[in-house]
Structures are given as C-alpha cells and as structure tokens.
C-alpha cells in the first residue's frame, strides 16, 4: 500500500461517513495547533507530509464508513471550509499565471467539500452528535451559516471549539499578508499543501470484523486511542462474532450508546476502567495493561474471543459505572455521602474499595461504618505521606475479601487495624501543612459540621467555600504588629505562623473579598455574618496574636483526634470558645 495525497483518496468517494459507535470529535487546541503548524511547514518547504492512516470500510462503489481517521478528516474539512470562507471575503477566487489555466481557489475547496458539485451533498458526514453543526455551521457559505452556539451537548464541545479555533488561525495567518491577491495566493498554497502534499495510507476493508481488527492494531497520528477506546473495540469485535453485517452495525450502535452512558456516569473513563479492573482482579493493573486484562477476560480457555464472555464483561461494566457514579457524586445528605464527598477532594483510590463495598453483602449499618473508616484511613494515610500504591494494594485485597464472601465485620476489623498502624504527628502536620491544600479545609469543615449539625453544608466542601487566613497571607505593617505584639524581632516568622491551621477558617464566597486584609476588629463584623459556626466563634477574640494561632491549632488537633479516630467521639467536639484550653 502506497501513501497517496489526501485529495485523491477522498475524491474517490461520494460519501464518507462516521458510524454512530465511534467516539465523537476529540481534538483539542493542542492537536489543532500541531496540525496547522505542520500545514504551514509543508507549505513553506514544498515537501510532502505523512498524515496517517485512513481505514475506510467500503459498502458501495462510492460510499465508505470511516473506521479510523475521523479526527483528521473532520479537522481537514473544517480547515478547507475556513479557507473557502476566507476567499469569499476577498472579492475574487481567481489566480492567473501567464501561460497557465486560471485557478479558482474556491472551486477546489468545493470539490473537496461536496460530491458532484452539489452543495447539498457533503462528501463527508461526521457522527450524529456533531452532524447538525457540521451541516448548518461549516458546510454552507458564510452568509448562510448559523453562528456556532456557545452552549450545547457536551459531546459537541470540542467540535464547536475546533471550528472557532481553526477560523481564528486562518484569520490570524492572513492578517500578516498584505493585499487581497497575496492573501488569495497564500490561501491557495495552504490548501494545495493540505490536499496534495498531505499523504495518507489508505486501507480499504470490506467487513466490520476486518475493520475492527485493523482498528485495534493501527493507531497513527491523531488523539491517541486511550484504553477505553481499545476496550470498546475489543468488546465490539468479540460480540460481533457470528453476526451478519446488519446485526453487527446494530450491535455497534447499541454499544456506542451504552458507552456514552458509561462515560456520563464515571466522568473519567480511563480511571474508571482501571479502578474497575483493580476491584475485580487479583493482579496489579497499570494503565498500560488495561486492554490486556480486558482482552484476557473475554477469551475462553482456548484463547479465542468469546461473545458470551464479552457480553458478561460489558454488562458488568455498565452496572459498575452506575455504582461508580454513586461514589463520585454521593451527595451530602447522609454521613456516608458527606465522607465520600470529602474524599473526592484529594484522593481517587478509595473508589476501588467502594466498588467492592457496593458489590458486597453489607447491610446499611455495615456500609456506613465501612465508609467512615475509609474516610479516616484516607485522611490519616495521606497526611502521614505514606505510599499511595501500597494503599491501593490494600484496597484491592479488601475487594478480593468481599468478592470471596468474607463477612463485612472481618473487613471492618482490617480497616481498623490499618488505621492503627499509621503513625504521624497531627499537631506538627497542622502547623506546617495547614494551608497547603484541601485537607485543611476538609478538617475545619468536619469540625464545623459536628458543631452545627443542622446547618446547610451542601455547598461548603465542594469548592464553593474559601479557606480564609485570619492574619492575611500578604503581610501589612499593622498585621505584623498585631500578630507579634509589636515585637519586630519576630516579624520574619510571619509566614510560618500564618500557615498553621489555627490561623485558618471557613468563609462564604460572598464574604471572602470583603474580608481580605482588614484588621481583626473589622473582620469580626464580617465573620459574624458567616454561615459557618467555626468562623462566627472567632468574633469572641477582639485581637489576633501568635499565641491565639498556636492555641487554636492545638484545639483543631484535639478535635481532629475525636473525629478522625477509629471510634468517632462527637460528644467531645466543642467550639473553640467553649474549649477548655481556649485563649481569650
């Protein structure tokens, strides 16, 4: 097989279309910028450029399905349409060279864009999610185009951004060229380079099975196929065995729809796939090995792909995606939901354990106990700076226990034992790392939640709350004087003192800007309006000195031990002004 110019391959067909089972347009600004950079370099050098492989499954003399290459083709069509639109603004598309036939630049654009010179029959049809946008916003002439919408189906977001970005690249490139004729010649050069100098390896297939086999083994230029794409291809190929071509197409459409549901459920399909495999296997599963693990699962003992095993795997994956959604979007109405929401702020490996727990025989009471212990374990483990892979291995073992029918009380005991093995100095951590990330905010919020159990906590831990430095991060002379009682010898310690968790509180977003660097007596007026009891309690301190920061850090450390312990002791959680060691 020889590489041929893109134009000569595409114009062999009257219609190239993308099946519904394929993923939607996925190129981002980075891939488009690289594509356009290659195009300009090719135009400047006059040399050819290898553009990758096009796998086209022919189902008629002039019709084919695009099995691989839709990202490159979609971007090429957006670009040629942008060239045509730019030409339309110049007043003429005719380039005349002495002794040569005049070139009509827009005519070449149209020849690529549509079949048989008919603007109503685009030569390329994208997948159904972006098809209306393609037909209404790209193919028509500028006067007939609809404006690209700012909002729409999330699956069309990359395409909408791509159209705008390509048009902007073309506009910016032409802006540096003087005069309509020079602009027209440059557009012609770029378009000729794309259509005649960009070479593609054309692979033509005749059946869905053959197409999928090639699709799974060839992955050239473009957004690299992720494990989820290849897994979907493996399942499609296995489940297609023995089916007729129409049955295969129907199945692949169904699998694509189901994959869309999975993707919506889990948000990050690549992470979900690995977590699912870790939770349901006894071996370590790296990202690079995901496809291998799935391939083995859907093969029978003789090593052949099994439609039944593939269907069983796929059905279980769908069920797991619904469980995964409950893990990553649990809500905060219950204690378990609150704990899972907090974990989302700094870790992901807990999801492995949760997949196993959702598939276990745990009662509601056992489930809630397991989630709380998981919450305590992850916080303490992370704060102690221990090895993340070892924690994932621990979670995998517990999933194996639950899958093998071990009683949940046994699993709970193992969680307790794991927590008790973690040794670290809580007070030291809160002094040094108090303001370094999500952990500090989550600890303060956990205290506030117990102090004010009937308050509305729905928004606070999800990012709509600010971690307020009482003595501000950017020092002022007045704050230095207040913090250290005017002792200038201590001013250099300002940064280390204000980073301790005792100098932090929770503040509503509407009040955060208002507080900023105000002195403590003025901040008290703002703190008094806060939704958070932990912040309102600070109004009892008219001043704010280093000893207050240290004293309140001690309080947070003690409250942490009551909340983040094997056996929670809510009764001992008190507000700072009511604490026995409180410094007025």
LINRA-V453141 format. One record per residue. N is the residue number from 0. RES is the residue in one letter. NEAR is the number of other C-alpha atoms within 8 Angstrom. Layout:
# LINRA-V453141
N RES NEAR
N RES NEAR
This chain:
# LINRA-V453141
0 X 5
1 X 5
2 X 9
3 X 10
4 X 12
5 X 13
6 X 9
7 X 9
8 X 10
9 X 8
10 X 8
11 X 7
12 X 12
13 X 11
14 X 12
15 X 12
16 X 11
17 X 12
18 X 10
19 X 10
20 X 10
21 X 9
22 X 8
23 X 9
24 X 12
25 X 9
26 X 13
27 X 9
28 X 8
29 X 7
30 X 10
31 X 12
32 X 8
33 X 8
34 X 8
35 X 9
36 X 8
37 X 9
38 X 11
39 X 9
40 X 8
41 X 13
42 X 11
43 X 6
44 X 6
45 X 8
46 X 7
47 X 9
48 X 9
49 X 8
50 X 8
51 X 10
52 X 13
53 X 12
54 X 15
55 X 14
56 X 14
57 X 12
58 X 8
59 X 6
60 X 6
61 X 9
62 X 11
63 X 13
64 X 12
65 X 14
66 X 15
67 X 9
68 X 12
69 X 11
70 X 11
71 X 8
72 X 8
73 X 10
74 X 10
75 X 9
76 X 10
77 X 11
78 X 10
79 X 12
80 X 12
81 X 11
82 X 12
83 X 12
84 X 10
85 X 10
86 X 14
87 X 10
88 X 6
89 X 9
90 X 6
91 X 6
92 X 12
93 X 8
94 X 10
95 X 8
96 X 7
97 X 4
98 X 4
99 X 6
100 X 6
101 X 8
102 X 8
103 X 9
104 X 13
105 X 10
106 X 7
107 X 8
108 X 13
109 X 11
110 X 10
111 X 12
112 X 13
113 X 15
114 X 13
115 X 6
116 X 7
117 X 8
118 X 10
119 X 5
120 X 7
121 X 12
122 X 12
123 X 10
124 X 10
125 X 11
126 X 12
127 X 7
128 X 8
129 X 12
130 X 10
131 X 8
132 X 9
133 X 10
134 X 9
135 X 10
136 X 11
137 X 12
138 X 12
139 X 11
140 X 8
141 X 6
142 X 5
143 X 6
144 X 11
145 X 6
146 X 5
147 X 8
148 X 6
149 X 5
150 X 5
151 X 7
152 X 6
153 X 5
154 X 8
155 X 12
156 X 10
157 X 11
158 X 11
159 X 11
160 X 9
161 X 13
162 X 10
163 X 9
164 X 9
165 X 12
166 X 10
167 X 8
168 X 9
169 X 11
170 X 9
171 X 8
172 X 8
173 X 9
174 X 7
175 X 6
176 X 8
177 X 7
178 X 6
179 X 7
180 X 6
181 X 9
182 X 11
183 X 13
184 X 9
185 X 9
186 X 10
187 X 9
188 X 9
189 X 11
190 X 11
191 X 9
192 X 14
193 X 11
194 X 10
195 X 11
196 X 14
197 X 13
198 X 14
199 X 13
200 X 11
201 X 13
202 X 9
203 X 8
204 X 10
205 X 9
206 X 8
207 X 10
208 X 9
209 X 9
210 X 14
211 X 12
212 X 9
213 X 9
214 X 12
215 X 10
216 X 6
217 X 7
218 X 8
219 X 7
220 X 8
221 X 9
222 X 8
223 X 7
224 X 8
225 X 7
226 X 11
227 X 10
228 X 9
229 X 11
230 X 11
231 X 10
232 X 11
233 X 11
234 X 12
235 X 12
236 X 11
237 X 12
238 X 11
239 X 11
240 X 8
241 X 4
242 X 7
243 X 6
244 X 8
245 X 6
246 X 8
247 X 11
248 X 9
249 X 8
250 X 10
251 X 11
252 X 11
253 X 9
254 X 11
255 X 12
256 X 9
257 X 9
258 X 9
259 X 8
260 X 8
261 X 12
262 X 10
263 X 7
264 X 10
265 X 13
266 X 6
267 X 7
268 X 10
269 X 10
270 X 7
271 X 11
272 X 10
273 X 12
274 X 11
275 X 12
276 X 11
277 X 13
278 X 14
279 X 10
280 X 9
281 X 8
282 X 5
283 X 7
284 X 10
285 X 7
286 X 8
287 X 6
288 X 8
289 X 13
290 X 10
291 X 7
292 X 10
293 X 10
294 X 11
295 X 8
296 X 10
297 X 15
298 X 13
299 X 10
300 X 5
301 X 5
302 X 7
303 X 7
304 X 10
305 X 11
306 X 11
307 X 8
308 X 11
309 X 15
310 X 10
311 X 8
312 X 10
313 X 9
314 X 8
315 X 8
316 X 9
317 X 10
318 X 8
319 X 10
320 X 12
321 X 11
322 X 10
323 X 13
324 X 11
325 X 8
326 X 10
327 X 11
328 X 7
329 X 11
330 X 9
331 X 11
332 X 7
333 X 7
334 X 9
335 X 10
336 X 11
337 X 12
338 X 11
339 X 13
340 X 15
341 X 11
342 X 13
343 X 9
344 X 8
345 X 8
346 X 8
347 X 7
348 X 10
349 X 12
350 X 11
351 X 15
352 X 13
353 X 9
354 X 14
355 X 15
356 X 12
357 X 8
358 X 8
359 X 9
360 X 7
361 X 10
362 X 6
363 X 6
364 X 7
365 X 10
366 X 10
367 X 10
368 X 9
369 X 10
370 X 11
371 X 11
372 X 12
373 X 10
374 X 11
375 X 12
376 X 11
377 X 11
378 X 11
379 X 11
380 X 11
381 X 8
382 X 9
383 X 9
384 X 6
385 X 7
386 X 6
387 X 6
388 X 6
389 X 7
390 X 9
391 X 11
392 X 9
393 X 8
394 X 13
395 X 14
396 X 9
397 X 11
398 X 15
399 X 13
400 X 10
401 X 16
402 X 11
403 X 6
404 X 7
405 X 9
406 X 7
407 X 10
408 X 7
409 X 8
410 X 12
411 X 11
412 X 8
413 X 8
414 X 12
415 X 10
416 X 8
417 X 9
418 X 12
419 X 8
420 X 6
421 X 9
422 X 6
423 X 6
424 X 6
425 X 7
426 X 9
427 X 7
428 X 10
429 X 13
430 X 13
431 X 9
432 X 12
433 X 14
434 X 11
435 X 7
436 X 8
437 X 8
438 X 10
439 X 13
440 X 13
441 X 10
442 X 9
443 X 12
444 X 11
445 X 9
446 X 13
447 X 12
448 X 10
449 X 9
450 X 11
451 X 8
452 X 7
453 X 4
454 X 7
455 X 5
456 X 8
457 X 9
458 X 9
459 X 9
460 X 13
461 X 10
462 X 7
463 X 9
464 X 12
465 X 10
466 X 10
467 X 9
468 X 10
469 X 9
470 X 12
471 X 10
472 X 7
473 X 5
474 X 9
475 X 7
476 X 6
477 X 7
478 X 11
479 X 12
480 X 11
481 X 11
482 X 11
483 X 12
484 X 7
485 X 8
486 X 8
487 X 7
488 X 5
489 X 8
490 X 9
491 X 6
492 X 7
493 X 10
494 X 8
495 X 8
496 X 11
497 X 13
498 X 13
499 X 17
500 X 16
501 X 15
502 X 14
503 X 13
504 X 14
505 X 14
506 X 15
507 X 12
508 X 9
509 X 6
510 X 10
511 X 11
512 X 7
513 X 7
514 X 9
515 X 7
516 X 8
517 X 7
518 X 8
519 X 11
520 X 8
521 X 8
522 X 10
523 X 12
524 X 9
525 X 11
526 X 12
527 X 9
528 X 7
529 X 12
530 X 8
531 X 10
532 X 10
533 X 14
534 X 13
535 X 13
536 X 10
537 X 11
538 X 11
539 X 7
540 X 7
541 X 8
542 X 7
543 X 11
544 X 10
545 X 9
546 X 6
547 X 10
548 X 15
549 X 10
550 X 12
551 X 13
552 X 15
553 X 10
554 X 13
555 X 11
556 X 11
557 X 8
558 X 12
559 X 11
560 X 8
561 X 12
562 X 12
563 X 10
564 X 10
565 X 9
566 X 4
567 X 8
568 X 9
569 X 8
570 X 5
571 X 7
572 X 12
573 X 9
574 X 9
575 X 11
576 X 9
577 X 7
578 X 9
579 X 4
580 X 6
581 X 11
582 X 5
583 X 5
